[in-house]
Amino acid sequence: MATGVKITMFLFLAFSSAVAQNVRESKVEEFHVGVVLDLGTTVGKVANTSISIAVEDFYAVHPNYTTRLILHVRDSMSDDVQAAYAGKFHPHL
């Protein structure tokens, strides 16, 4: 019986090691998304929080997804020109 337990443990450890190695080797692809909000208003603050929570919840439910959204939030400062400027000169665009 001790031999059976040893073989079972060996197979379990080998399988766990293979799974862990596959997880480490899977490449995460980042997808950068610009979010321009008026953070000086309640609506802008609520939208910022809601978007962040939605992304976190999505990846909590789908941990196997290798594409990750990276949010880059910029404040428009209640100005349309500032909003256009914030989106146009982002380093990842």
C-alpha positions, 0 to 999 in steps of 0.5 A: 500500500505504501508503494501505491501512495508513493506512485499516486503522490509522484503522479500528482506532483508531476501533473501539478508541476506540468500545470504550473509550468504551462501557467508560467509559460502562457504569455499575457497579451496586454491591450491598452485602452484609453479612458477619458473622463471628467474626474471632477464630477460625480459621474466621472468618478462613478464611471471610473470606479465602475469600469475598474470594478467591471474589468477586475470582476471579468478577470476574476470570473475568467482567469484563463484569459491571456489578453488583459485590458490595461486602462489608462485613465485621463482627466478631461478637466471639464474641457473638450480640448483637454479631453482630445489632448489627453487621448491624442498624446498617450505614449501607448497610442 
